Amino acid sequence: MTIMETDLHKLNVTDPFLGQYQRLVREVVIPYQWDALNDRIPEADPSHAIENFRIAAGLSEGEFYGMVFQDSDVAKWLEAVAWSLCQKPDAELEKTADEVIALVAAAQCDDGYLNTYFTIKAPAERWTNLAECHELYSAGHMIEAAVAYFQATGKRSLLEVACRLADYIDNVFGPGVNQLQGYDGHPEIELALMRLFEVTQETRYRDLVNFFVEQRGTQPHFYDKEFAQRGGTWFWPNHGTAWMVNDKAYSQAHLPLSEQQSAIGHAVRFVYLMTGVAHLARLSGNERLRQDCLRLWQNMAQRQLYITGGIGSQSRGEAFSSDYDLPNDTVYAESCASIGLMMFARRMLELEGDSQYADVMERALYNTVLGGMALDGKHFFYVNPLEITPKYLKFNHIYDHIQPVRQRWFGCACCPPNIARLLTSIGHYIYTPRPDALFINLYIGNNVEIPVGDKPLRVRISGNYPWQESVEVRIDSPQPVQHTLALRLPEWCCDPQILLNGEAVQGEVRKGYMHLSRLWREGDTLSLTLPMPVHRVYGNPLVRSVAGKVAIQRGPLVYCLEEADNGEALHNVWLPKESEFRLVEGKGLFAHKVLIQAEGAKQIAAQPEQQQLWHFDTAPVTPEPHTLTFIPWFSWANRGEGEMRIWVNEG
């Protein structure tokens, strides 16, 4: 089924909660990240990303600095700027972006190639190490930025750069005798070329995506061939071995996609790949690829997904491990992985129209994605643990990837600009326009105009979601429009109620959406009540890390205990089964947010450091009453360093 063309990038977010985040990105994050890209942030890891482009363009002299994929930070910043300009025009910001685009164009080689690392440092080594060096990954992010900037501003300069780059890649890769029959170790070009295809309708770009997808994992293995051709060398000398080449599952290249049965390898690479595959499956009508998406989504979402919408349970390889292996304290759950998860979910919604994908998308957004950035917009998490005891981090190296507070910037800075571009582009996730219906996936306040035939369907959503249970969907169309609205019924909501113009309405519920078909007139109002009781969440018995524990969720928000409210030694805190919850209006840092309290107990021992390490027969602790305060997990670590945990002992 073809998704209707529409200008969702022109959607105006009015939401009191996520609208505030968009303002934060616009006013703080984008300027801050611009300073970071230009190495103006004191005490932060240097970037050198803009300077790399200046050197590649011949405007400066010097050496390349940074990750081999450093260009992608600039591309994601440009994409965030593009979507921000849709929300609020800013002539000065647009002028800066245009100057960056001119710099990018100047750095592009005459044949269309664009990559500052190889242009500056290793021009003779183009396309010799796809397994490790991210050339197509970096190209993909620049193509995504180009599509966004064209859609936001109508300007074609970066789009022309992207098309030249894509045309060049199409000449280099393919089934021809003189073409490379390989694919990148880090998927990204696939989803980017699909976006470029939708804008340009150039079928060669879609066909190239199909080539990359079909080649992946075939034998004889491309990574082995290129490894031999370059004399058995590898790019990352600190790794000690060519493990990134040898561990084919790390980059989802161990088998052809049709033979893969589970989410595996680097989590970001997996969801980026599957985002492109789902998009390709829909636009090419490829049923086999659709089945691949359904199968691999099911494994990931039912066996390898954290309650926070995080994916990737181990630090080695930033990767999935195995079914039901979801440790809380050593988890990786990269911010980029949850952003990629939202992207995959969005494409699955277009493919299937099933609310299970929107449920996961919402879980990732309101928890890990928001949690990846501090409330000040100037500090970021790369890794998102569900439990932390800071005093152990320095000495136990299984926690080397964990930070107890968000950082100003990173040497590998993929996450900060990724968070910025996701939050500015959130309008693309709220709705799925299809010929048969307009699917409302997220209840984020906004107004939008969707073409239905030759008429505009204007929709306005308002409310104070996710804090309050009431949402209003109002029709502002000047002319009556015959269409279907499909309202998502969230998985966490047991008794949703919907009124149309004050009267109870019954629609057909299909795949988690209530479908309401009628001639919609200006002023028609749907009033949704989505009750938000505090839920106790229990894990599958096969998840050993949560046995005997309970988590707290209200609406889409997962809550946690933090040392600032509950004291240290959170492992000694217990939540009785009979305890009732009460909602508390947050203050100060938590203003306009809802906190949760409950009466519990804390196991107390007098001078435990003076006691023996082990005790026979008699427990050395005494339970004492303790009021537990739960805060939204996305907001933890905004009050300094301290303990935190989501899963609490229950008894």
C-alpha positions in Angstrom: 0.0 0.0 0.0 1.3 3.4 -0.9 1.7 6.0 1.8 0.2 9.3 0.8 2.6 12.1 0.0 2.3 14.9 2.6 4.3 17.7 4.2 4.7 16.3 7.7 7.8 18.4 8.0 5.6 21.5 8.0 3.6 20.1 11.0 3.6 22.7 13.9 4.3 21.2 17.4 2.3 23.0 20.1 2.8 20.4 22.8 3.6 21.9 26.2 6.1 19.1 27.0 7.8 18.1 23.7 7.3 21.7 22.4 9.5 22.8 25.3 12.1 20.3 24.1 12.0 21.6 20.6 12.5 25.1 21.9 15.4 23.8 24.0 17.0 22.3 20.9 16.4 25.4 18.9 17.6 27.9 21.5 20.3 25.9 23.3 21.2 22.6 21.7 21.8 23.7 18.1 24.0 26.7 19.1 25.8 24.5 21.7 26.5 21.8 19.2 27.7 24.3 16.6 30.2 25.5 19.2 31.2 21.9 19.8 31.7 21.2 16.1 34.0 24.3 16.0 35.9 23.2 19.2 34.6 26.1 21.4 33.4 24.0 24.3 35.8 24.2 27.3 36.6 20.8 28.9 34.9 18.9 26.1 36.4 16.4 23.8 37.5 18.2 20.6 35.5 17.7 17.4 37.5 19.3 14.5 34.6 18.4 12.3 34.1 21.7 10.6 37.9 22.2 10.3 38.1 18.8 8.5 35.8 20.2 5.8 37.8 23.4 5.6 41.0 21.4 5.1 39.3 19.1 2.5 38.0 22.1 0.6 41.5 23.6 0.5 40.6 26.6 2.7 42.8 25.5 5.6 46.0 23.6 6.1 46.3 20.8 8.7 45.7 17.2 9.4 42.4 15.3 9.7 41.3 14.8 13.3 38.6 12.6 14.8 36.8 9.5 14.0 36.8 8.1 10.5 33.1 9.0 10.4 33.5 12.5 11.9 31.7 14.1 8.9 28.4 12.5 10.1 28.3 14.8 13.1 28.1 17.8 10.7 25.4 16.1 8.6 23.2 15.3 11.6 23.6 18.9 12.9 22.5 20.2 9.5 19.5 17.9 9.6 18.5 19.1 13.0 18.8 22.7 11.7 16.6 21.9 8.8 13.7 20.5 10.9 14.1 23.3 13.4 13.7 25.9 10.6 10.3 24.3 9.8 9.2 25.0 13.4 10.5 28.6 13.5 12.3 30.4 10.7 15.7 31.8 11.7 17.5 33.9 9.1 20.8 33.9 10.9 20.7 30.1 11.6 19.8 29.5 8.0 22.6 31.7 6.8 25.1 29.7 8.9 23.7 26.4 7.5 24.0 27.7 4.0 27.7 28.6 4.7 28.2 25.0 6.0 26.6 23.6 2.9 28.8 25.7 0.7 31.8 24.3 2.6 30.5 20.8 2.1 30.1 21.4 -1.6 33.6 22.8 -1.8 35.0 19.7 -0.1 33.2 17.4 -2.6 35.6 15.8 -5.2 35.1 16.4 -8.9 33.8 12.8 -9.3 31.2 13.3 -6.6 33.1 11.5 -3.8 32.6 13.2 -0.4 34.5 12.1 2.8 37.0 14.4 4.5 39.0 11.5 6.1 39.9 9.8 2.9 40.2 13.1 1.0 42.7 14.5 3.5 44.5 11.5 4.9 44.1 8.5 2.6 42.9 9.4 -0.9 44.4 6.1 -2.4 42.4 4.0 0.1 38.8 4.8 -1.0 36.5 1.8 -0.7 39.3 -0.6 0.4 37.8 -1.2 3.9 34.0 -1.1 3.9 33.9 -3.5 6.9 35.4 -0.9 9.2 35.7 2.6 7.7 32.1 3.9 7.5 32.4 5.5 4.0 28.8 4.7 3.0 27.6 5.5 6.5 29.0 9.0 6.4 27.6 9.4 2.9 24.2 8.3 4.1 24.0 10.9 6.8 24.9 13.7 4.4 22.2 12.4 2.0 19.7 12.5 4.9 20.7 16.0 5.7 20.3 17.0 2.1 16.7 15.6 1.9 15.8 17.4 5.1 17.2 20.7 4.1 15.5 20.6 0.7 12.1 19.7 2.3 12.5 22.4 4.9 13.8 25.3 2.8 13.2 24.3 -0.8 17.0 25.0 -1.4 18.6 22.5 -3.7 22.4 23.1 -3.2 22.9 20.3 -0.6 20.5 18.1 -2.5 22.6 18.5 -5.6 25.6 17.5 -3.6 23.8 14.4 -2.4 22.6 13.4 -5.8 26.1 13.7 -7.2 27.4 11.6 -4.3 24.6 9.0 -4.8 25.2 8.9 -8.6 28.9 8.3 -7.9 28.2 5.5 -5.4 25.8 4.0 -7.9 28.6 3.8 -10.4 31.1 2.3 -7.9 28.7 -0.4 -6.5 26.7 -2.9 -8.3 26.7 -6.3 -10.1 28.9 -5.1 -13.0 32.3 -6.6 -13.7 34.1 -3.4 -12.8 31.9 -2.6 -9.8 32.3 -3.3 -6.1 29.9 -6.0 -5.1 30.0 -5.1 -1.4 28.2 -3.1 1.3 29.1 -0.9 4.3 29.9 -2.4 7.7 27.6 0.2 9.3 24.2 0.3 7.6 22.9 3.8 6.9 23.2 4.3 3.2 20.2 2.1 2.7 17.7 4.2 4.7 19.2 7.4 3.3 18.9 6.3 -0.4 15.3 5.4 0.2 14.6 8.9 1.5 16.4 10.3 -1.5 14.4 8.1 -3.8 11.1 9.4 -2.3 12.2 13.0 -3.0 13.7 12.5 -6.5 11.8 9.4 -7.7 15.1 8.3 -9.2 14.6 4.5 -9.4 18.4 3.9 -9.5 18.6 4.9 -5.8 16.0 2.4 -4.8 17.6 -0.3 -7.0 20.9 0.4 -5.3 19.4 -0.1 -1.9 18.0 -3.5 -3.1 21.5 -4.4 -4.3 23.1 -3.6 -0.9 20.4 -5.5 1.0 20.6 -8.6 -1.3 24.4 -8.7 -1.2 24.7 -8.6 2.5 26.0 -11.9 4.0 26.4 -13.7 0.6 29.4 -16.0 0.0 32.2 -15.7 -0.8 32.1 -13.0 1.8 33.0 -9.5 0.6 34.7 -8.5 3.9 37.1 -11.5 3.5 37.9 -10.6 -0.1 38.7 -7.0 0.7 40.7 -8.0 3.8 42.9 -10.2 1.6 43.2 -7.5 -1.0 44.6 -5.0 1.4 47.1 -7.5 2.8 45.3 -8.6 6.0 45.5 -5.2 7.7 42.8 -3.6 9.8 41.8 0.0 10.5 41.5 0.1 14.3 45.0 -0.8 15.7 44.0 -0.5 19.3 41.7 -3.5 18.8 44.7 -5.8 18.4 42.8 -8.0 15.8 40.6 -7.6 12.8 37.6 -8.7 14.9 35.3 -6.2 13.1 36.1 -8.0 9.9 35.9 -11.5 11.3 32.8 -11.1 13.5 30.3 -10.9 10.6 27.3 -10.9 12.9 28.5 -7.7 14.5 27.5 -5.9 11.3 24.5 -8.2 10.4 26.6 -9.7 7.6 27.0 -13.2 8.8 24.1 -14.6 6.7 21.8 -13.3 4.0 19.0 -11.3 5.6 16.4 -14.0 4.7 18.3 -16.5 6.8 18.7 -14.3 9.9 16.5 -15.3 12.8 17.3 -12.8 15.5 18.4 -9.3 16.2 22.1 -9.5 16.5 25.3 -7.5 16.5 25.7 -3.8 16.9 22.3 -2.4 17.9 22.5 0.8 15.9 23.6 -0.9 12.8 20.7 -3.4 13.1 17.9 -0.9 13.4 19.4 1.4 10.7 19.6 -1.6 8.4 16.0 -2.7 9.1 14.7 0.9 8.7 16.0 0.9 5.1 14.7 -2.7 4.5 11.2 -1.9 5.8 11.1 1.2 3.6 12.3 -0.8 0.6 9.8 -3.6 1.3 6.9 -1.2 1.2 7.9 0.9 -1.8 9.0 -2.2 -3.9 6.1 -4.5 -2.7 8.7 -7.1 -1.7 6.9 -9.7 0.5 10.0 -11.6 1.3 11.6 -8.5 2.8 8.4 -7.7 4.6 8.6 -11.1 6.2 12.2 -10.5 7.2 11.2 -7.3 8.9 8.3 -8.9 10.8 10.4 -11.8 12.0 13.4 -9.7 13.2 11.2 -7.1 14.8 9.4 -9.8 16.7 12.6 -11.2 18.1 13.9 -7.8 19.1 10.7 -6.4 20.6 9.6 -9.6 22.5 13.0 -10.9 23.7 15.7 -8.2 23.5 14.0 -4.9 24.4 14.4 -3.0 27.7 11.4 -1.5 29.5 13.0 1.9 28.7 12.9 1.3 24.9 16.7 0.7 25.0 18.3 -2.0 22.9 21.9 -3.4 23.0 22.5 -5.2 26.3 26.3 -5.5 26.1 29.2 -3.0 25.8 31.4 -5.2 23.6 30.3 -4.2 20.2 27.5 -2.0 21.5 25.5 -5.0 20.7 22.6 -7.4 21.4 23.6 -10.5 23.3 21.0 -13.2 23.4 17.3 -13.7 24.1 16.2 -12.5 27.5 19.7 -11.3 28.5 18.9 -7.8 29.8 21.2 -6.8 32.6 20.4 -3.5 34.2 23.8 -2.2 35.4 26.1 -3.3 32.5 23.6 -2.5 29.8 24.7 -0.4 26.8 21.4 0.9 25.4 23.1 3.6 23.2 21.0 6.7 22.7 21.4 6.3 18.9 20.0 2.8 19.1 16.7 4.0 20.5 16.6 6.7 17.9 17.2 4.1 15.2 14.5 1.9 16.9 12.0 4.8 16.5 13.0 5.1 12.8 12.5 1.3 12.3 9.1 1.5 14.1 8.0 4.4 11.9 8.7 2.5 8.7 6.9 -0.6 10.1 3.9 1.6 10.9 3.9 2.7 7.2 4.1 -1.0 6.2 1.7 -2.6 8.7 -0.5 0.0 10.4 -0.2 -1.9 13.6 0.0 -0.2 17.0 2.6 -2.5 18.4 5.2 -0.5 16.5 3.8 2.8 17.8 3.9 1.4 21.4 7.6 0.7 21.1 8.2 4.0 19.3 6.6 5.8 22.2 8.4 3.8 24.8 11.8 4.7 23.2 10.9 8.4 22.8 9.6 9.2 26.3 12.3 7.2 28.1 15.7 6.6 26.5 15.7 9.3 23.8 14.6 12.0 26.2 17.0 10.6 28.8 19.9 10.9 26.5 20.0 14.7 27.0 20.2 16.7 30.2 17.4 19.2 31.0 19.9 22.0 30.2 20.5 20.7 26.7 24.2 20.8 27.1 25.1 17.4 28.5 24.5 14.0 27.0 24.4 10.2 27.7 25.9 7.8 25.2 25.0 4.8 27.3 21.8 4.6 29.3 21.9 2.2 32.3 18.8 1.2 34.2 20.8 0.9 37.5 23.9 2.6 38.7 26.0 2.7 41.9 28.7 5.4 41.1 31.2 4.4 43.8 31.9 1.1 42.0 32.5 2.5 38.5 36.1 3.5 39.1 37.3 0.1 40.2 35.2 -2.5 38.3 36.1 -2.4 34.7 32.9 -4.1 33.5 31.4 -0.6 34.0 34.1 1.2 31.9 31.4 2.3 29.4 29.1 3.7 32.1 29.1 7.4 33.1 27.2 8.5 36.2 26.3 11.9 34.8 25.9 13.2 31.2 28.9 14.5 29.4 29.5 17.8 27.6 30.6 16.0 24.3 32.3 12.8 23.1 35.2 11.9 20.9 32.7 9.7 19.1 29.8 12.2 19.2 27.1 10.4 17.2 24.5 10.6 19.9 24.1 14.4 20.7 23.3 15.6 17.1 21.2 12.4 16.6 19.0 13.4 19.6 18.7 16.9 18.2 17.6 15.8 14.8 15.1 13.3 16.3 13.5 15.9 18.5 13.2 18.5 15.8 11.7 16.0 13.3 9.2 14.5 15.8 6.3 15.5 13.5 7.2 12.7 11.2 6.4 10.2 13.9 3.0 11.6 15.2 1.0 10.5 12.1 1.1 7.9 9.4 -0.9 9.2 6.5 -2.2 6.3 4.3 -4.8 6.4 1.5 -7.4 4.6 3.7 -6.8 6.5 6.9 -4.8 9.0 8.9 -3.2 7.0 11.7 -2.5 9.0 14.9 0.4 7.3 16.6 1.5 9.8 19.3 -0.6 12.2 21.2 1.7 15.1 20.9 0.1 18.5 20.7 0.3 19.8 17.1 -1.6 21.1 14.1 -1.2 19.7 10.6 -2.8 19.8 7.2 -3.0 16.4 5.4 -4.2 16.3 1.8 -7.1 13.9 1.2 -7.9 13.9 -2.5 -8.1 17.5 -3.5 -9.2 18.7 0.0 -7.1 19.6 3.1 -7.8 17.7 6.3 -6.7 20.0 9.1 -6.2 18.3 12.4 -5.2 19.8 15.8 -4.2 17.7 18.8 -4.0 19.3 22.3 -3.6 18.2 25.9 -0.9 17.8 28.5 0.3 14.3 27.5 2.0 12.4 29.0 1.2 13.9 32.4 -2.6 14.1 32.1 -5.0 11.6 30.6 -7.2 13.9 28.5 -6.4 14.5 24.8 -8.4 16.5 22.3 -8.4 15.9 18.5 -10.2 18.7 16.7 -10.9 19.1 13.0 -10.2 22.6 11.6 -10.9 21.9 7.9 -12.9 24.7 6.2 -14.6 22.1 3.9 -16.1 18.7 4.9 -13.7 15.8 4.3 -14.7 12.2 4.0 -11.9 10.1 5.6 -11.0 7.7 8.4 -9.1 8.7 11.5 -7.3 5.8 13.2 -6.7 6.5 16.9 -4.0 4.5 18.6 -5.1 2.7 21.8 -1.9 2.5 23.9 -0.9 -0.9 25.3 -0.6 0.6 28.8 -4.1 1.9 28.8 -6.7 -0.6 29.9 -9.9 1.4 29.4 -9.6 4.2 26.8 -12.7 6.3 26.3 -13.5 8.3 23.2 -16.3 10.9 22.7 -17.2 12.6 19.4 -18.7 16.0 19.9 -19.6 15.0 23.5 -21.3 11.7 22.6 -19.9 8.2 23.0 -18.7 6.8 19.7 -17.9 3.2 18.6 -15.5 2.5 15.9 -13.9 -0.7 14.6 -10.7 -1.6 16.4 -8.0 -3.1 14.1 -4.4 -3.8 15.1 -4.7 -1.5 18.1 -6.2 1.5 16.4 -9.9 2.6 16.6 -11.0 3.5 13.1 -13.6 6.2 12.8 -14.9 6.9 9.3 -17.2 9.9 8.6 -17.6 13.2 6.8 -15.4 15.3 9.1 -16.6 18.9 9.5 -14.9 22.0 11.0 -15.3 21.9 14.7 -15.7 18.1 15.1 -14.0 17.2 18.3 -12.8 13.9 19.6 -12.2 13.8 23.3 -10.0 11.0 24.4 -9.6 9.9 28.0 -6.6 7.6 28.4 -6.6 6.6 32.1 -3.0 6.6 33.5 -3.0 4.5 36.7 0.4 3.6 38.1 1.3 0.2 36.8 3.6 -2.4 38.4 5.6 -4.0 35.6 7.0 -7.5 35.9 9.6 -9.1 33.7 9.3 -12.4 31.8 10.5 -15.2 34.1 13.4 -15.8 31.7 14.9 -12.3 32.4 17.1 -13.3 35.3 18.1 -9.7 36.1 14.6 -8.6 37.2 13.6 -11.8 39.2 11.8 -10.7 42.4 11.7 -7.1 41.3 9.1 -4.7 40.0 9.2 -1.5 37.9 6.9 1.4 38.0 5.2 2.9 34.9 2.6 5.6 34.4 1.4 6.2 30.9 4.4 5.8 28.6 6.8 6.9 31.3 9.1 4.5 33.2 10.0 5.7 36.7 13.0 5.2 38.9 14.4 5.7 42.4 17.3 8.2 42.7 19.6 8.7 45.7 18.8 12.4 45.9 15.2 11.5 47.1 15.7 8.0 48.7 19.2 8.0 50.1 22.0 5.6 49.2 22.0 1.8 49.2 19.0 1.5 47.0 19.5 -2.2 46.8 18.2 -2.3 50.3 14.9 -0.7 49.4 11.7 -2.7 49.2 8.3 -1.9 47.7 5.5 -4.0 49.5 2.9 -5.6 47.2 0.1 -3.9 49.1 1.6 -0.4 48.9 -0.6 2.2 47.2 0.7 5.0 45.0 0.0 8.7 45.1 0.8 11.3 42.5 2.9 14.3 43.5 3.2 17.5 41.6 6.9 18.1 40.9 8.7 21.3 41.9 11.8 23.1 40.9 13.7 20.9 38.5 10.6 18.7 38.2 8.1 21.5 37.7 5.1 20.5 35.5 6.1 16.9 35.9 4.3 14.2 37.9 6.3 12.2 40.6 5.1 9.1 42.4 5.3 8.2 46.0 4.6 5.0 47.9 5.3 3.7 51.4 8.0 1.1 51.5 10.8 -0.2 53.6 14.5 0.1 53.8 16.8 -2.6 55.3 18.9 -0.8 57.9 22.0 -2.0 59.7 24.0 -0.2 62.5 27.5 0.4 61.3 27.5 -2.3 58.6 31.2 -1.6 57.8 32.0 -2.9 61.3 30.1 -6.1 60.8 31.4 -9.4 59.5 31.1 -10.0 55.7 28.8 -13.0 56.1 26.2 -13.9 58.8 24.8 -17.4 59.7 21.1 -17.9 60.1 20.2 -14.3 61.2 19.9 -11.4 58.8 22.0 -8.4 59.9 19.4 -5.9 58.9 16.2 -4.5 60.2 13.4 -3.2 57.9 12.3 0.4 58.7 9.5 2.3 57.1 10.7 4.4 54.2 8.7 6.7 51.8 9.8 6.0 48.3 9.8 8.8 45.7 9.9 7.8 42.0 10.9 10.3 39.3 10.5 9.9 35.6 13.6 7.9 34.5 14.4 10.3 31.6 15.1 13.0 34.2 17.6 11.2 36.4 21.2 12.5 36.8 20.2 16.1 36.6 21.0 16.7 40.3 24.6 15.5 40.3 26.0 12.0 40.8 24.1 9.4 42.8 22.6 6.0 42.8 19.7 5.1 40.5 17.6 2.1 39.8 14.4 1.2 37.9 13.8 -2.3 39.1 13.0 -2.4 42.8 12.8 -5.3 45.3 9.2 -6.3 45.9 7.9 -8.1 49.0 
